Every structure is written in C-alpha cells, then in structure tokens.
Amino acid sequence: MKLTHVAWLALLLLPLLACSGSSGDNHAVSQAYAQQQSKRWLTLHGTVSRILPDDQKGSRHQRFIVRLTPEHTVLIAHNIDLAPRVPIQPGLSLSARGRYEWNPRGGVLHWTHHDPAGKRAGGWIELAGRRYR
C-alpha cells in the first residue's frame, strides 16, 4: 500500500499536533512545582502511569498518578463522593483541571469536580472525549 504525500505529512505532524495544546498548560504546572506554589487552578495533560487505592478517609477520592514529562508526575485526587469515577487505566491520556498543591513528589491536583456550593467553576477530568465533574 502506497501512502500519498498528504498521508505522510499527516503521520509526521500528528505527534506535534497532539502535543501542541498541552505544552503551555504543562509548563504552568512545571513552573508551579519549581516555584513550590500551591492553591493555583491549573490544567494539565498527561498519561496515567499508576493507579493507587482509593482514599477512604473523609470524602472518598479516586487516586492516580499522571506523567506529564519523563521527569514530572502529579497525583490526581478526584472526589468520587461529588463526581463520577473516571474509568482510567495505565497508558491512557487525559486532561484535568483542578487546584494544584505543591509537594516534593510533583504535586497534587484536587478539586477535579464541580463546586457543590456553586460558588466557583470547579474542575474536571476529560478522558476519551467525556468530561467527569
């Protein structure tokens, strides 16, 4: 099977296009981590690298690690008492918006759900075109 010039161009540019929307967002997360900043509303894009057991203390949270770069991972703590569980698996790509809190391991993104009081926009996790909030 022969590929046309357009098909070859698409194959070459696809990885660049897939990363183009994420580099700016992930840069903001990397900057917050480097400057040890917390309480920042950020959006990130990454790949699920590890699934952790749910946190059962207080409000229940689904927990998993997302790799942003080869050197930087972030823990996502998603409140499953306020939002639906996200059907994640290692290797899946996702986007998430929430409140970033610095820690020496890369940071935590929480508030990835709607605000039950309706006072702020809240956050979300987007996987395979579906938004969980």
Secondary structure, 3 states (H helix, E strand, C coil): CCCCHHHHHHHHHHHHHHHHCHHHHHHHHHHHHHCCCCCEEEEEEEEEEEEEEEECCCCCEEEEEEECCCCCEEEEEEECCCCCCCCCCCCCEEEEEEEEECCCCCCEEECCCCCCCCCCCCCEEEECCEEEC
